[in-house]
Amino acid sequence: MDADGILQSIKDNLPETLLVAAGLMAIFIAISYFRDKESLLYKFLMVVGTILGAFIIYESVTVGSEWYEFTRAVIAVAGFALVIRPFRNIDFAIVLAIIAMVIAYIYLGGMTGDFEPLSEGTPRLVLTVVAGAFAYMLFNYVQKVAMLVGKLLNCWPFLFLLGAICVVEGVLMLTGNGSLLDIYYDYMGSTAGSESSP
């Protein structure tokens, strides 16, 4: 098979390929973290995982409507887990609050008419600080929720399990055997049928 054939095969089976790639990356990250979280290999895998996670999220947003619902959910969780990993301990809320303060300060400086007194001196500074405090409060809340979810998803046993689920789901789909959800429904159907029989 030539390079064009391989690329076409990946394009035709994009969700499955992304699942397997995300799963393998999550497993490699979990194993390297467990062995030595200060190693260069772990840090390299984390950077590659972040790039892969961003690509996965982009693809699931742009073409994900064509995929199975369960596949989209697994890809979204895996993409988020890979992207959030290096940013778990960074305080983005303060950076975004400072940006909001700069935007507010510039915006207030251009006010005219009845609002012109707000465009200079103490009122401008007070409103700028209030805008920054409000932005910090809002972004800090969003950041804390995202970090809590990120820490849960990046606990290495859970990350390993998530990676295994992604790989199994991707392989099942690549081989035409449906999804883990299909297997679950088949199992539950056969269990319910055996319980109802005399």
N, C-alpha and C positions, 0 to 999 in steps of 0.2 A: 504494500500500500504506500503510495507516495504522500508527500506533505499535504497536498491539496485534499486528498482523500481523508487524511487524518483530521484536518481542520474542518472538513464538511461533516465528518462523523461527530466531532465535538459539538459543532453548531446544531446538528440534528438532535443530539442528546444532551443539551446544555444543562437542564436541571439535574440530571443524573450525574453528569461529570462534576458539576459544582458541589453536589452532595458528597461525592467520594473525595474530592480535593479538600473540602472544608473538614470532613471527618478525619482524613489522614493528618491534616495540619493540626487539628485539635489534639489528636492522639500524640503526635510528635511533641507538641508544646507541653502537654501534661507529663509525658515521660521525662523530657529534659528538665522540667521544673522540679519533678520529684527527685531526679538524680542530683542536680546542682543548679539552683535558681540564679546563681551568680555567673554561670558559664557563658561564654561567648556564643555557643550554639543556641542556648535558650533565648538570648537577646536577639540573635539573628532570626530564629524561628518566629519570635514575637513580631518583629518588623514585617517579615514576609506574611505572617498571619493577618496582620492589620491591613496590608495591601489587598490580600485575597478576600478578607472580610468586606472591605469597602467595595470591591468588584462584585462580590456576591450580593450585597445589598443593592447596588446599582442595577444589576441584572434582574433581581427579583422585583424591583419597582418598575422597571421599563418593560419587561416581557413576562413578568410573573403571573399576569392574569390568565395566561394560557396553561399554567401548571395546576396540578392537583392541590387542593386546599392544604392537606397535611404536609405535602412537600414544601409548599410556600412557608408554612409555619416553621418547619424544621430548618429550612434555609435561612429564614429571618433570625431565628434564635442563634444559629451557628454564626451567621455573619455578625450579629451584635456582640456575641461573646468574643469573637476574634478581634473586632475593632476596638472594643472597650478595654481590652487587657492592658495595653501600655498606658492608658490614660486614667487608670483607677485612682491614682493619688494626686492628680493635678486639679487645682482649684480654678475651674473655668469661670465660676460665677463672678469673681472679682475682676477678671479681665473683661468680661462682657459688661459689667457695671461701669468700668472706666470708659469703655467705648460708648456706652449709653450716655454717660456724662459729657463726653466730648461732642456727641451729636446734639444733645440738648443745649449745650453752651453755644454751639454754632447756630442752631435753629433759633434760639431766643435772641441772638444778636441781630437777626434779620427781621424782627417783628416791627410793624409800623401801625399807625392809627391809634386806636384805643389801647392797644397792647404795647405801645412803644415804651412806657415806663418799665416794663419787664425786660427790656432789651439792654439795660445797662446797670451797672453798679451792683448793690447788694441784692435786689430782687433776682437779678440774673444768676448770681452765685447761689442763692438759696434754692431757687428752682432747679438748678443744675444738680445740687447735692441731693435734693428730694428725688429727682429722676434717677440718679445713680443708686440711691438707697432702695427705691422701689424695684429697679432692675436687678439689683443684687438679691433682694428678697425672692423675687420670682425665679431667677436663674439658679439660686442656691437650692431652692426647693426641687426644681427639675433635676439639678445635678445630683442631689442626695438620693432621689428615687432611682435615677439611672445608675449611680454608683452602687447602691444596694443590690439592684438586679445584676449589675456587672460582677460584683464580688461573689454573689451566689453562683452565677454561671461560670465563673473562673476558678472556683474551688477545684483543685486538680482532679479529684475523683469524679465530680460532676462533668468537668470538661472532657475527661476520658470517656465517660459514658455517652455524652453527647456526640463525641467523635465516632464512637462505635455505632451509634444509632444512625448517624449520617452515612457511614460507609455501608452498613447493611441495607439501608433504604435505597441508596444509589445503586448498589449491585443488584438488588431485587428488581429495580426498575430497568436497569440496563439489560438484564437477562429476560425481561418480559414476564416476570412473575408478580407483577402488581406492586403493592406497597406493604409496609408493615401493618398499616391500618386494614388492608384487605385480609391479611393473614389473621389479624385479631378478630375481625368480623366473621371470617370463616370458622375460626376456633369457637367463638361464642355461639355461632349458629349450630355447630355440631354438638356442643355441650348442651345447649337448650333442647336440641332434638333428642339426645340420648336420655335426658332427664324425663321428658314427656312420654317416652315409649314405655310400655308395660313390662 
